[in-house]
Amino acid sequence: MERQPVLEVIAVDAADAKAAEEGGADRIELVSAMSEGGLTPSYGVMKQVLSQVSIPVYVMIRPHSRSFRYSADDIHAMTRDVRVARELGAAGIVIGALTGDGEVNLISLQSCMAEAQGLGVTFHRAIDVSTSLTEALKAINTLGNVERVLTSGGKQTAPEAILELKQLQDLGQTLNIAVMAGSGVTIEGIQTLVSQTGITEIHMGSGVRYKGSFNYPIDPHLVEEAQQQLLLASQPFMDSSILSSGPSKGGPMI
């Protein structure tokens, strides 16, 4: 499995999305309510963003922030949101669910995954509060159409979990599922994170915003700097033919 560098940037509106694209981001994770950890954006925001950027947009499917355990009504709503995202032209979705015992809830996700056929799928940081990161990754892989997991290695921030992320990356390579590191990633920390884990998909939020806060817009110059750092850090893991062509603005899929 090729380890192409991918910089994913969190956007909450069209201005964010356009700034991320301008800075050279490969992919956008579209969310609302970052103060709640990220929830499903509205229909209007989805439609606006998807009509104004050309890079892949993955839409967060998360109905509430109380937990990652969902009722039948929650799952019904999530399935409809997946359908809306697909019909509006999203490239993929970001989703996850756990049981009361902290295991991946494969049964709850069935209808959502069926609706997501044809879309890319990222399993989000619900994995970080699962009982076992490695067992969760194995379970996620059985869903079939999940491309990657977004994780901080079970810690509050990814830089705190180098060993855990390296373990997940090694397992992911075996399972042919990508691992994307996110939470607390800074431009200055990209080199260390990539070189010590082998992970070349990086997820950034406040690290590419003015004043380092979600209270301020995305700074495209910071996105550009992050992309440059990621490309440099990823060189040892990349095929020479990929290096010669440079980072893709179309969002290479791993």
TORKOL-435561 format. One record per residue (C-alpha): residue number from 1; residue in three letters; chain; y, x, z. Coordinates in Angstrom, 2 decimals, decimal comma. Layout:
TORKOL-435561
+-----+-----+-------+---------+---------+---------+
|   n | res | chain |       v |       u |       w |
+-----+-----+-------+---------+---------+---------+
| NUM | ALA |     A |       Y |       X |       Z |
...
+-----+-----+-------+---------+---------+---------+
END
This chain:
TORKOL-435561
+-----+-----+-------+---------+---------+---------+
|   n | res | chain |       v |       u |       w |
+-----+-----+-------+---------+---------+---------+
|   1 | MET |     A |    0,00 |    0,00 |    0,00 |
|   2 | GLU |     A |    3,31 |    1,50 |   -1,09 |
|   3 | ARG |     A |    5,88 |    1,89 |    1,66 |
|   4 | GLN |     A |    9,02 |    1,08 |   -0,26 |
|   5 | PRO |     A |   12,21 |    1,05 |    1,82 |
|   6 | VAL |     A |   13,56 |   -2,43 |    2,44 |
|   7 | LEU |     A |   16,74 |   -3,22 |    4,34 |
|   8 | GLU |     A |   16,88 |   -6,82 |    5,52 |
|   9 | VAL |     A |   20,15 |   -8,10 |    6,97 |
|  10 | ILE |     A |   20,72 |  -11,21 |    9,08 |
|  11 | ALA |     A |   23,24 |  -13,64 |    7,60 |
|  12 | VAL |     A |   24,55 |  -16,85 |    9,13 |
|  13 | ASP |     A |   26,71 |  -18,07 |    6,23 |
|  14 | ALA |     A |   27,67 |  -17,40 |    2,62 |
|  15 | ALA |     A |   30,33 |  -14,83 |    3,54 |
|  16 | ASP |     A |   27,72 |  -12,84 |    5,44 |
|  17 | ALA |     A |   25,24 |  -13,10 |    2,61 |
|  18 | LYS |     A |   27,73 |  -11,92 |    0,00 |
|  19 | ALA |     A |   28,83 |   -9,01 |    2,18 |
|  20 | ALA |     A |   25,19 |   -8,00 |    2,73 |
|  21 | GLU |     A |   24,52 |   -8,10 |   -1,00 |
|  22 | GLU |     A |   27,71 |   -6,16 |   -1,74 |
|  23 | GLY |     A |   26,60 |   -3,44 |    0,66 |
|  24 | GLY |     A |   23,22 |   -3,09 |   -1,04 |
|  25 | ALA |     A |   20,90 |   -5,02 |    1,27 |
|  26 | ASP |     A |   17,51 |   -5,73 |   -0,29 |
|  27 | ARG |     A |   16,90 |   -9,04 |    1,44 |
|  28 | ILE |     A |   18,65 |  -11,57 |    3,66 |
|  29 | GLU |     A |   17,28 |  -13,44 |    6,64 |
|  30 | LEU |     A |   19,32 |  -16,64 |    6,82 |
|  31 | VAL |     A |   19,64 |  -18,14 |   10,29 |
|  32 | SER |     A |   21,90 |  -20,23 |   12,47 |
|  33 | ALA |     A |   22,67 |  -20,04 |   16,21 |
|  34 | MET |     A |   22,21 |  -16,32 |   16,81 |
|  35 | SER |     A |   23,20 |  -16,95 |   20,42 |
|  36 | GLU |     A |   19,86 |  -18,81 |   20,64 |
|  37 | GLY |     A |   17,96 |  -16,02 |   18,93 |
|  38 | GLY |     A |   18,18 |  -17,62 |   15,49 |
|  39 | LEU |     A |   17,35 |  -21,18 |   14,41 |
|  40 | THR |     A |   16,90 |  -23,03 |   11,11 |
|  41 | PRO |     A |   20,17 |  -23,16 |    9,14 |
|  42 | SER |     A |   21,49 |  -26,47 |    7,86 |
|  43 | TYR |     A |   20,77 |  -27,84 |    4,40 |
|  44 | GLY |     A |   24,38 |  -27,22 |    3,40 |
|  45 | VAL |     A |   24,36 |  -23,58 |    4,47 |
|  46 | MET |     A |   21,02 |  -22,97 |    2,76 |
|  47 | LYS |     A |   22,27 |  -24,46 |   -0,50 |
|  48 | GLN |     A |   25,55 |  -22,57 |   -0,38 |
|  49 | VAL |     A |   23,98 |  -19,19 |    0,32 |
|  50 | LEU |     A |   21,19 |  -19,58 |   -2,22 |
|  51 | SER |     A |   23,72 |  -20,45 |   -4,92 |
|  52 | GLN |     A |   25,96 |  -17,46 |   -4,21 |
|  53 | VAL |     A |   23,66 |  -14,43 |   -3,91 |
|  54 | SER |     A |   20,98 |  -13,01 |   -6,17 |
|  55 | ILE |     A |   18,95 |  -10,95 |   -3,67 |
|  56 | PRO |     A |   15,98 |  -12,63 |   -1,96 |
|  57 | VAL |     A |   16,83 |  -14,98 |    0,90 |
|  58 | TYR |     A |   14,27 |  -15,74 |    3,61 |
|  59 | VAL |     A |   15,11 |  -18,83 |    5,66 |
|  60 | MET |     A |   14,38 |  -19,02 |    9,38 |
|  61 | ILE |     A |   12,14 |  -21,96 |   10,28 |
|  62 | ARG |     A |   12,60 |  -22,48 |   14,01 |
|  63 | PRO |     A |   13,59 |  -25,92 |   15,37 |
|  64 | HIS |     A |   14,56 |  -24,90 |   18,91 |
|  65 | SER |     A |   14,81 |  -21,90 |   21,22 |
|  66 | ARG |     A |   12,93 |  -23,26 |   24,24 |
|  67 | SER |     A |    9,72 |  -21,43 |   23,37 |
|  68 | PHE |     A |    7,44 |  -20,65 |   20,46 |
|  69 | ARG |     A |    5,14 |  -23,54 |   21,41 |
|  70 | TYR |     A |    5,69 |  -26,56 |   19,21 |
|  71 | SER |     A |    4,82 |  -30,23 |   19,43 |
|  72 | ALA |     A |    3,44 |  -32,29 |   16,55 |
|  73 | ASP |     A |    6,98 |  -33,57 |   15,92 |
|  74 | ASP |     A |    8,28 |  -29,99 |   15,85 |
|  75 | ILE |     A |    5,66 |  -28,97 |   13,31 |
|  76 | HIS |     A |    6,46 |  -32,02 |   11,16 |
|  77 | ALA |     A |   10,14 |  -31,04 |   11,16 |
|  78 | MET |     A |    9,30 |  -27,42 |   10,40 |
|  79 | THR |     A |    7,09 |  -28,41 |    7,48 |
|  80 | ARG |     A |    9,91 |  -30,50 |    6,01 |
|  81 | ASP |     A |   12,32 |  -27,58 |    6,48 |
|  82 | VAL |     A |    9,93 |  -25,28 |    4,62 |
|  83 | ARG |     A |    9,88 |  -27,81 |    1,76 |
|  84 | VAL |     A |   13,68 |  -27,95 |    1,70 |
|  85 | ALA |     A |   13,96 |  -24,15 |    1,63 |
|  86 | ARG |     A |   11,46 |  -23,95 |   -1,22 |
|  87 | GLU |     A |   13,15 |  -26,70 |   -3,23 |
|  88 | LEU |     A |   16,56 |  -25,05 |   -2,80 |
|  89 | GLY |     A |   15,21 |  -21,79 |   -4,20 |
|  90 | ALA |     A |   14,59 |  -19,60 |   -1,16 |
|  91 | ALA |     A |   12,43 |  -16,55 |   -1,80 |
|  92 | GLY |     A |   10,64 |  -17,00 |    1,49 |
|  93 | ILE |     A |   10,57 |  -18,23 |    5,06 |
|  94 | VAL |     A |   10,49 |  -16,67 |    8,52 |
|  95 | ILE |     A |    8,20 |  -18,51 |   10,91 |
|  96 | GLY |     A |    5,89 |  -18,20 |   13,91 |
|  97 | ALA |     A |    4,12 |  -20,20 |   16,61 |
|  98 | LEU |     A |    2,13 |  -19,41 |   19,74 |
|  99 | THR |     A |   -0,30 |  -21,29 |   21,95 |
| 100 | GLY |     A |    0,28 |  -21,79 |   25,67 |
| 101 | ASP |     A |   -1,97 |  -18,76 |   26,21 |
| 102 | GLY |     A |    0,28 |  -16,52 |   24,11 |
| 103 | GLU |     A |   -2,00 |  -16,35 |   21,08 |
| 104 | VAL |     A |   -0,98 |  -17,06 |   17,50 |
| 105 | ASN |     A |   -1,28 |  -20,80 |   16,93 |
| 106 | LEU |     A |   -3,10 |  -20,86 |   13,62 |
| 107 | ILE |     A |   -3,72 |  -24,61 |   13,75 |
| 108 | SER |     A |   -0,07 |  -25,51 |   14,29 |
| 109 | LEU |     A |    1,01 |  -23,33 |   11,38 |
| 110 | GLN |     A |   -1,44 |  -24,79 |    8,84 |
| 111 | SER |     A |    0,81 |  -27,48 |    7,38 |
| 112 | CYS |     A |    3,82 |  -25,16 |    7,25 |
| 113 | MET |     A |    1,83 |  -22,48 |    5,47 |
| 114 | ALA |     A |    0,45 |  -24,99 |    3,00 |
| 115 | GLU |     A |    4,01 |  -26,10 |    2,20 |
| 116 | ALA |     A |    5,02 |  -22,43 |    1,84 |
| 117 | GLN |     A |    2,66 |  -21,75 |   -1,05 |
| 118 | GLY |     A |    4,59 |  -19,70 |   -3,60 |
| 119 | LEU |     A |    7,02 |  -18,38 |   -1,00 |
| 120 | GLY |     A |    7,09 |  -15,06 |    0,79 |
| 121 | VAL |     A |    6,37 |  -15,37 |    4,51 |
| 122 | THR |     A |    7,50 |  -13,25 |    7,46 |
| 123 | PHE |     A |    6,01 |  -13,92 |   10,90 |
| 124 | HIS |     A |    8,92 |  -13,49 |   13,30 |
| 125 | ARG |     A |    9,32 |  -11,95 |   16,75 |
| 126 | ALA |     A |    7,13 |  -14,53 |   18,43 |
| 127 | ILE |     A |    4,62 |  -11,71 |   18,12 |
| 128 | ASP |     A |    6,64 |   -9,76 |   20,70 |
| 129 | VAL |     A |    5,82 |  -12,27 |   23,44 |
| 130 | SER |     A |    2,19 |  -12,71 |   22,45 |
| 131 | THR |     A |   -0,60 |  -11,62 |   24,80 |
| 132 | SER |     A |   -1,65 |   -8,73 |   22,55 |
| 133 | LEU |     A |    0,37 |   -7,31 |   19,67 |
| 134 | THR |     A |   -2,65 |   -5,97 |   17,84 |
| 135 | GLU |     A |   -4,75 |   -9,11 |   18,26 |
| 136 | ALA |     A |   -1,77 |  -11,20 |   17,17 |
| 137 | LEU |     A |   -1,35 |   -9,08 |   14,04 |
| 138 | LYS |     A |   -5,04 |   -9,53 |   13,20 |
| 139 | ALA |     A |   -4,72 |  -13,31 |   13,66 |
| 140 | ILE |     A |   -1,54 |  -13,47 |   11,56 |
| 141 | ASN |     A |   -3,34 |  -11,65 |    8,79 |
| 142 | THR |     A |   -5,94 |  -14,44 |    8,61 |
| 143 | LEU |     A |   -3,23 |  -16,92 |    7,59 |
| 144 | GLY |     A |   -3,47 |  -15,40 |    4,13 |
| 145 | ASN |     A |    0,05 |  -15,63 |    2,75 |
| 146 | VAL |     A |    1,99 |  -13,73 |    5,42 |
| 147 | GLU |     A |    3,50 |  -10,59 |    3,89 |
| 148 | ARG |     A |    4,89 |   -9,01 |    7,04 |
| 149 | VAL |     A |    5,65 |   -9,30 |   10,72 |
| 150 | LEU |     A |    9,08 |   -8,71 |   12,23 |
| 151 | THR |     A |    8,70 |   -6,99 |   15,58 |
| 152 | SER |     A |   10,36 |   -4,88 |   18,24 |
| 153 | GLY |     A |    6,97 |   -3,64 |   19,36 |
| 154 | GLY |     A |    6,92 |   -5,99 |   22,32 |
| 155 | LYS |     A |   10,00 |   -4,39 |   23,88 |
| 156 | GLN |     A |   13,56 |   -5,66 |   24,04 |
| 157 | THR |     A |   14,58 |   -3,31 |   21,24 |
| 158 | ALA |     A |   12,62 |   -1,51 |   18,55 |
| 159 | PRO |     A |   13,81 |    2,00 |   19,50 |
| 160 | GLU |     A |   12,16 |    1,50 |   22,91 |
| 161 | ALA |     A |    8,77 |    0,85 |   21,29 |
| 162 | ILE |     A |    8,06 |    3,82 |   19,03 |
| 163 | LEU |     A |    4,43 |    4,16 |   20,14 |
| 164 | GLU |     A |    3,73 |    0,43 |   19,87 |
| 165 | LEU |     A |    5,37 |    0,21 |   16,46 |
| 166 | LYS |     A |    3,39 |    3,20 |   15,19 |
| 167 | GLN |     A |    0,19 |    1,51 |   16,34 |
| 168 | LEU |     A |    1,14 |   -1,73 |   14,61 |
| 169 | GLN |     A |    2,12 |    0,13 |   11,44 |
| 170 | ASP |     A |   -1,23 |    1,90 |   11,31 |
| 171 | LEU |     A |   -3,07 |   -1,39 |   11,81 |
| 172 | GLY |     A |   -0,85 |   -3,11 |    9,26 |
| 173 | GLN |     A |   -1,72 |   -0,48 |    6,68 |
| 174 | THR |     A |   -5,40 |   -1,21 |    7,28 |
| 175 | LEU |     A |   -4,88 |   -4,96 |    7,03 |
| 176 | ASN |     A |   -2,47 |   -4,68 |    4,08 |
| 177 | ILE |     A |    0,31 |   -6,49 |    5,95 |
| 178 | ALA |     A |    3,75 |   -4,91 |    6,33 |
| 179 | VAL |     A |    5,46 |   -4,26 |    9,64 |
| 180 | MET |     A |    9,25 |   -4,59 |    9,79 |
| 181 | ALA |     A |   11,11 |   -3,15 |   12,76 |
| 182 | GLY |     A |   14,00 |   -5,15 |   14,19 |
| 183 | SER |     A |   16,14 |   -5,66 |   17,30 |
| 184 | GLY |     A |   18,59 |   -3,05 |   18,50 |
| 185 | VAL |     A |   18,31 |   -0,94 |   15,34 |
| 186 | THR |     A |   21,41 |    1,16 |   14,70 |
| 187 | ILE |     A |   22,37 |    3,16 |   11,64 |
| 188 | GLU |     A |   22,16 |    6,33 |   13,70 |
| 189 | GLY |     A |   18,67 |    5,42 |   14,89 |
| 190 | ILE |     A |   17,10 |    4,66 |   11,50 |
| 191 | GLN |     A |   15,98 |    8,24 |   10,85 |
| 192 | THR |     A |   14,10 |    8,55 |   14,14 |
| 193 | LEU |     A |   12,58 |    5,08 |   13,91 |
| 194 | VAL |     A |   11,26 |    5,57 |   10,38 |
| 195 | SER |     A |   10,09 |    9,16 |   10,80 |
| 196 | GLN |     A |    8,19 |    8,48 |   14,03 |
| 197 | THR |     A |    6,56 |    5,18 |   13,04 |
| 198 | GLY |     A |    6,21 |    5,31 |    9,26 |
| 199 | ILE |     A |    7,82 |    1,86 |    9,07 |
| 200 | THR |     A |   10,13 |    1,60 |    6,07 |
| 201 | GLU |     A |   11,15 |   -2,06 |    6,35 |
| 202 | ILE |     A |   14,16 |   -2,30 |    8,64 |
| 203 | HIS |     A |   15,82 |   -5,49 |    9,91 |
| 204 | MET |     A |   19,44 |   -5,28 |   11,05 |
| 205 | GLY |     A |   21,94 |   -7,72 |   12,56 |
| 206 | SER |     A |   24,77 |   -6,62 |   14,81 |
| 207 | GLY |     A |   24,27 |   -3,01 |   13,70 |
| 208 | VAL |     A |   25,96 |   -3,72 |   10,36 |
| 209 | ARG |     A |   28,77 |   -5,94 |   11,70 |
| 210 | TYR |     A |   32,32 |   -5,16 |   12,61 |
| 211 | LYS |     A |   32,53 |   -4,17 |   16,29 |
| 212 | GLY |     A |   28,73 |   -4,33 |   16,48 |
| 213 | SER |     A |   28,80 |   -8,03 |   17,34 |
| 214 | PHE |     A |   27,65 |  -11,32 |   15,84 |
| 215 | ASN |     A |   31,11 |  -12,61 |   16,71 |
| 216 | TYR |     A |   32,37 |  -10,62 |   13,69 |
| 217 | PRO |     A |   31,46 |  -10,54 |    9,99 |
| 218 | ILE |     A |   29,15 |   -8,15 |    8,19 |
| 219 | ASP |     A |   30,80 |   -4,91 |    7,07 |
| 220 | PRO |     A |   29,43 |   -4,08 |    3,61 |
| 221 | HIS |     A |   30,26 |   -0,40 |    4,14 |
| 222 | LEU |     A |   27,93 |   -0,34 |    7,16 |
| 223 | VAL |     A |   25,22 |   -2,02 |    5,11 |
| 224 | GLU |     A |   25,64 |    0,65 |    2,46 |
| 225 | GLU |     A |   25,43 |    3,40 |    5,08 |
| 226 | ALA |     A |   22,31 |    1,85 |    6,59 |
| 227 | GLN |     A |   20,69 |    1,65 |    3,16 |
| 228 | GLN |     A |   21,46 |    5,31 |    2,50 |
| 229 | GLN |     A |   19,99 |    6,35 |    5,84 |
| 230 | LEU |     A |   16,88 |    4,26 |    5,22 |
| 231 | LEU |     A |   16,34 |    5,78 |    1,80 |
| 232 | LEU |     A |   16,66 |    9,31 |    3,17 |
| 233 | ALA |     A |   14,37 |    8,59 |    6,12 |
| 234 | SER |     A |   11,77 |    6,93 |    3,87 |
| 235 | GLN |     A |   11,45 |    9,75 |    1,35 |
| 236 | PRO |     A |    8,33 |   11,30 |    2,91 |
| 237 | PHE |     A |    6,53 |    7,96 |    2,59 |
| 238 | MET |     A |    7,56 |    7,16 |   -0,95 |
| 239 | ASP |     A |    6,05 |    7,90 |   -4,33 |
| 240 | SER |     A |    8,17 |   10,25 |   -6,43 |
| 241 | SER |     A |    8,51 |    7,65 |   -9,16 |
| 242 | ILE |     A |   10,04 |    5,23 |   -6,67 |
| 243 | LEU |     A |   12,45 |    7,90 |   -5,47 |
| 244 | SER |     A |   13,71 |    8,60 |   -8,99 |
| 245 | SER |     A |   14,63 |    4,97 |   -9,51 |
| 246 | GLY |     A |   16,45 |    4,57 |   -6,17 |
| 247 | PRO |     A |   16,47 |    1,50 |   -3,92 |
| 248 | SER |     A |   15,99 |   -1,82 |   -5,65 |
| 249 | LYS |     A |   18,62 |   -4,47 |   -5,24 |
| 250 | GLY |     A |   15,97 |   -7,07 |   -6,02 |
| 251 | GLY |     A |   14,20 |   -6,69 |   -2,71 |
| 252 | PRO |     A |   10,93 |   -4,79 |   -3,24 |
| 253 | MET |     A |    8,08 |   -6,75 |   -1,77 |
| 254 | ILE |     A |    5,47 |   -4,90 |    0,26 |
+-----+-----+-------+---------+---------+---------+
END
